[in-house]
Amino acid sequence: MDKPLTEIISIQLKLFEELLSLLGRETREFGAMNQDAMAEVNLLRVELTERIEAHTGLLRQAISEAACELGLAPDATLGDIAAKTTQKAIPRLYRELNATARRVQERAVMNREIAERFVATAASTMSFLTRLINQSSVYGISGGYGQRSVGSVMINRKA
């Protein structure tokens, strides 16, 4: 019972640690504003997330089987199993998995906030540039420059 569960928890932990590392790289790329690297990190994150989701099914099945073997309800949590098992590895892995998952969640929230600010800054800059382009200085009759609006629009070539 415990050996396969410990192996499955260990694999899940390694996947979460890999995700945490990838999110750290994403944070650095945001800071460097390296859009090519950000796109690459995004693809890697999608692939890793798919692997985590696939492995989560195995973890849930192993948790359910271990719960039944320990006399717990089939819908018992890993925390319930960690509290009841006599194996020292499971509670330790459970704590490490929770701590890593919490750090992943915190880093993901931080990266989302950075991305939202980046997009807001880019939109603000584009709006400012559009306003500047839409104003034209024309030499007026009275000998001074007058501001006059002209019609122009900024088009993002990726749009």
MOCOR-V542723 format. One record per pair of residues at least 24 apart in sequence whose ideal C-beta (glycine too) atoms are under 8 Angstrom apart, sorted by the first residue. I is the first residue (numbers start at 0). GAP is how many residues later the second one is. If there is no record, write none. Layout:
i=I gap=GAP
i=I gap=GAP
This chain:
i=0 gap=64
i=0 gap=65
i=0 gap=68
i=0 gap=69
i=1 gap=64
i=1 gap=83
i=1 gap=85
i=1 gap=87
i=1 gap=88
i=3 gap=58
i=4 gap=57
i=4 gap=58
i=4 gap=60
i=4 gap=61
i=4 gap=76
i=4 gap=85
i=5 gap=81
i=5 gap=83
i=5 gap=84
i=5 gap=87
i=7 gap=47
i=7 gap=50
i=7 gap=51
i=7 gap=54
i=8 gap=50
i=8 gap=69
i=8 gap=81
i=8 gap=84
i=8 gap=85
i=8 gap=88
i=9 gap=83
i=10 gap=44
i=11 gap=40
i=11 gap=43
i=11 gap=44
i=11 gap=47
i=11 gap=85
i=12 gap=80
i=12 gap=83
i=12 gap=84
i=12 gap=87
i=14 gap=33
i=14 gap=36
i=14 gap=37
i=14 gap=40
i=15 gap=36
i=15 gap=81
i=15 gap=84
i=15 gap=85
i=15 gap=88
i=16 gap=83
i=17 gap=30
i=18 gap=26
i=18 gap=29
i=18 gap=30
i=18 gap=33
i=18 gap=85
i=19 gap=80
i=19 gap=83
i=19 gap=84
i=19 gap=87
i=21 gap=26
i=22 gap=81
i=22 gap=84
i=22 gap=85
i=22 gap=88
i=23 gap=83
i=25 gap=85
i=26 gap=80
i=26 gap=83
i=26 gap=84
i=26 gap=87
i=29 gap=81
i=29 gap=84
i=29 gap=85
i=29 gap=88
i=32 gap=85
i=125 gap=28
i=125 gap=30
i=128 gap=25
i=129 gap=24
